[in-house]
Amino acid sequence: MRPLVLLVLLVPLLSFAANPKATALARDADRLYKENKYREAAALLKQAYDVEPNPLYLYNIARAWDQAGELESALDTYRQYVGLPSDTTTPELVKKANLAMDRLRTLVARGEADKKVNEAEKKRLEEDKAKAESRAEQEARVAAEQKRAFEAKERAAQQSQQSSLGTRKLVSLIVGGVGVVSLGTSLVFALLANGSRNAFRVATTLEGKTQLEGATRGQALACDLTLLVGVAAAVTAVVLFPKGDQPVSLLLGPTQGGAYAGIGGTF
């Protein structure tokens, strides 16, 4: 820490006396300066200089600002001191002030360069952040669009599947109905064939037996044909009916003079 250049006030017989208020302010500033309170010291020295514009006060203000790290203020105050008339300044202090200004100019230039570098880095970081946010927003929009497209595709597939299942169910119901009718018809022919066979057994004439035999054979053939149609239709209906619902049940069994078939399920 460089000490202040205190103003030694001599009071010769033919000289003027220094301003007591300025002297008191300068002494308080010197105390604050020694306590490392440089800004406060500079403020009191400024007041002293306003009361009594002695060049030494101005030089010491620059020294206080210098110690406080207020480079611009110190540089400006040194310039003011060096710019005073030469008969009011001290050559040694002018030399020190010039050296201090050289040092401060270097520090200020370095500080400005660092400031520009920091500002450029800050700007780059902000631009990178903006670009990253823009990319994130764009990726979010693309992801949202892809999600909507996927959901639309899924809905379309579900609707197509439901439509296909509905068509298959309708066809299976129709074919199943055909099977039920065919099996019912087969049962009717089986009953008729059974009745004709019983009548054949009790017939007493050759002509009657011949007729009943032909009727029995025809009815049995019709029973077999309709049974085959009914079974085929029932199997087709079971195959076509959408899975997941209760399956259609198919029951086959022999009867006298033919066969018995049944189909059932939940539609």
C-alpha positions in Angstrom: 0.0 0.0 0.0 1.4 3.3 -1.0 0.9 6.0 1.6 -0.8 9.3 0.9 1.3 12.3 0.3 0.2 14.4 3.3 0.1 18.1 2.9 2.5 19.7 5.5 0.9 23.0 6.3 3.5 25.5 7.5 2.3 28.9 8.7 5.1 31.4 8.0 4.5 35.0 8.9 3.8 36.1 5.4 1.9 33.1 4.2 -1.8 32.3 4.2 -3.2 29.7 6.6 -4.7 26.5 5.2 -8.4 25.9 5.5 -9.0 24.2 8.8 -12.0 22.2 7.5 -10.0 20.9 4.5 -7.2 20.0 6.9 -9.5 18.0 9.2 -11.1 16.2 6.2 -7.6 15.3 5.0 -6.5 13.9 8.4 -9.7 11.8 8.6 -9.1 10.6 5.0 -5.5 9.6 6.0 -6.9 7.6 8.9 -9.4 5.8 6.7 -6.7 5.1 4.1 -4.5 3.5 6.7 -7.5 1.3 7.6 -7.7 0.2 4.0 -11.0 2.1 3.6 -9.9 3.5 0.3 -13.3 4.5 -1.2 -14.2 6.4 2.0 -10.8 8.1 2.0 -11.3 9.2 -1.6 -14.7 10.7 -0.7 -13.3 12.7 2.2 -10.4 13.9 0.1 -12.9 15.0 -2.6 -14.7 17.1 0.0 -11.4 18.6 1.1 -10.5 19.4 -2.5 -13.9 21.1 -3.0 -13.2 23.2 0.1 -9.6 23.9 -0.8 -8.5 22.9 -4.3 -5.0 22.0 -3.4 -3.3 19.8 -6.1 -2.0 17.4 -3.4 -5.6 16.5 -2.5 -6.3 15.7 -6.1 -3.2 13.5 -6.3 -4.2 11.7 -3.1 -7.7 11.1 -4.5 -6.2 9.4 -7.4 -4.0 7.2 -5.1 -7.1 6.3 -3.0 -9.1 5.3 -6.1 -6.0 3.3 -7.4 -5.8 1.3 -4.1 -9.6 0.8 -4.2 -9.3 -0.8 -7.6 -11.4 1.9 -9.3 -9.1 2.0 -12.3 -11.1 4.4 -14.5 -11.6 6.9 -11.7 -8.0 6.7 -10.7 -6.8 7.2 -14.3 -9.1 10.2 -14.8 -8.0 11.8 -11.5 -4.3 11.3 -12.3 -5.0 13.0 -15.7 -6.5 15.9 -13.9 -3.5 16.3 -11.7 -1.0 16.0 -14.5 -3.0 18.6 -16.5 -2.8 21.2 -13.8 -0.3 24.1 -14.3 3.2 23.1 -13.6 3.7 25.7 -11.0 1.0 24.1 -8.9 2.3 20.5 -9.1 5.4 18.7 -7.9 7.6 17.3 -10.6 8.2 14.1 -8.6 4.5 13.5 -8.2 3.8 14.3 -11.9 6.4 11.6 -12.8 4.7 9.1 -10.4 1.3 10.0 -11.8 2.5 9.4 -15.3 4.0 6.0 -14.3 0.7 5.2 -12.6 -1.3 6.1 -15.6 0.9 3.9 -17.8 0.2 1.0 -15.5 -3.5 1.8 -15.3 -3.8 2.1 -19.0 -2.4 -1.4 -19.4 -4.7 -2.8 -16.7 -7.8 -1.0 -18.2 -6.9 -2.3 -21.7 -6.5 -5.8 -20.3 -9.7 -5.5 -18.4 -11.5 -4.3 -21.5 -10.0 -7.1 -23.5 -11.1 -9.6 -20.9 -14.5 -8.0 -20.8 -14.8 -8.4 -24.6 -13.7 -12.0 -24.3 -16.2 -12.7 -21.6 -19.0 -10.9 -23.5 -18.1 -12.9 -26.6 -18.1 -16.1 -24.6 -21.4 -15.2 -22.9 -22.9 -14.4 -26.3 -21.6 -17.7 -27.7 -23.1 -19.6 -24.7 -26.4 -17.8 -25.2 -26.4 -18.6 -28.9 -25.6 -22.3 -28.1 -28.4 -22.3 -25.5 -30.8 -20.8 -28.0 -29.8 -23.3 -30.7 -30.1 -26.2 -28.2 -33.6 -25.0 -27.1 -34.6 -24.6 -30.8 -33.4 -28.2 -31.5 -35.2 -29.5 -28.5 -38.4 -27.8 -29.5 -38.1 -29.1 -33.1 -37.4 -32.6 -31.8 -40.4 -32.3 -29.5 -42.6 -31.2 -32.5 -41.3 -34.1 -34.6 -41.9 -36.5 -31.8 -45.4 -35.2 -31.3 -46.1 -35.5 -35.0 -44.8 -39.0 -35.1 -46.9 -39.9 -32.0 -50.0 -38.5 -33.7 -49.2 -40.4 -36.9 -48.6 -43.6 -35.0 -51.9 -43.2 -33.0 -53.8 -42.4 -36.2 -52.3 -45.5 -37.8 -53.2 -47.6 -34.8 -56.8 -46.3 -34.8 -57.0 -47.0 -38.5 -55.7 -50.6 -38.0 -58.1 -51.1 -35.1 -61.0 -49.9 -37.2 -59.9 -52.1 -40.1 -59.6 -55.0 -37.8 -62.9 -54.4 -36.2 -64.5 -54.0 -39.6 -62.9 -57.3 -40.7 -64.0 -59.0 -37.6 -67.5 -57.7 -38.1 -67.6 -59.0 -41.6 -66.2 -62.4 -40.6 -68.7 -62.6 -37.7 -71.6 -61.7 -40.1 -70.5 -64.3 -42.6 -69.9 -66.9 -39.9 -73.4 -66.3 -38.5 -74.9 -66.6 -42.0 -73.0 -69.8 -42.7 -73.8 -71.1 -39.2 -77.5 -70.4 -39.9 -77.2 -72.4 -43.1 -75.6 -75.2 -41.1 -78.3 -75.1 -38.5 -81.0 -75.2 -41.2 -79.2 -78.1 -43.0 -78.8 -80.0 -39.7 -82.4 -79.5 -38.9 -83.4 -80.6 -42.4 -81.1 -83.7 -41.9 -82.9 -84.5 -38.7 -86.3 -84.2 -40.4 -85.2 -86.6 -43.2 -83.7 -88.9 -40.5 -87.1 -89.1 -38.8 -88.8 -89.6 -42.1 -86.4 -92.4 -43.0 -86.9 -94.0 -39.7 -90.7 -93.9 -40.1 -90.5 -95.4 -43.6 -88.3 -98.2 -42.3 -90.7 -99.0 -39.5 -93.6 -98.9 -42.1 -91.5 -101.3 -44.3 -91.3 -103.8 -41.5 -95.0 -104.0 -41.0 -96.0 -103.8 -44.7 -97.6 -107.1 -45.9 -97.6 -106.6 -49.7 -94.6 -106.7 -52.0 -95.6 -103.5 -53.7 -95.9 -101.6 -50.4 -92.5 -102.9 -49.2 -90.9 -101.9 -52.6 -92.3 -98.4 -52.3 -91.3 -98.0 -48.6 -87.8 -99.3 -49.3 -87.3 -96.7 -52.1 -88.7 -94.0 -49.8 -86.4 -95.0 -47.0 -83.3 -95.0 -49.2 -84.2 -91.6 -50.7 -84.9 -90.1 -47.3 -81.7 -91.6 -45.8 -79.6 -90.2 -48.7 -81.2 -86.8 -48.3 -80.4 -87.0 -44.6 -76.8 -87.8 -45.3 -76.4 -85.0 -47.8 -78.0 -82.3 -45.6 -76.0 -83.6 -42.7 -72.8 -83.2 -44.7 -73.8 -79.7 -45.7 -74.7 -78.8 -42.2 -71.4 -80.2 -40.8 -69.4 -78.3 -43.4 -71.3 -75.1 -42.8 -70.9 -75.5 -39.0 -67.1 -76.1 -39.3 -66.8 -73.1 -41.7 -68.7 -71.0 -39.2 -66.5 -72.0 -36.4 -63.4 -71.2 -38.4 -64.7 -67.8 -39.6 -66.0 -66.7 -36.3 -63.6 -64.2 -34.6 -61.5 -65.6 -31.8 -62.0 -64.3 -28.3 -65.8 -64.9 -28.2 -67.3 -68.1 -26.9 -66.6 -70.8 -29.5 -69.4 -72.5 -31.3 -70.0 -76.1 -30.1 -70.8 -78.9 -32.5 -72.4 -82.1 -31.5 -72.7 -85.2 -33.7 -74.4 -88.5 -32.8 -76.0 -91.5 -34.5 -79.7 -92.1 -34.5 -81.8 -94.9 -35.7 -82.2 -94.6 -39.5 -79.7 -91.7 -39.7 -77.7 -89.4 -37.6 -78.1 -86.5 -35.2 -76.2 -83.2 -35.3 -76.5 -80.1 -33.2 -74.7 -76.7 -33.1 -74.8 -74.1 -30.5 -72.9 -71.1 -29.1 -73.0 -67.5 -28.2 -73.3 -65.0 -31.1 
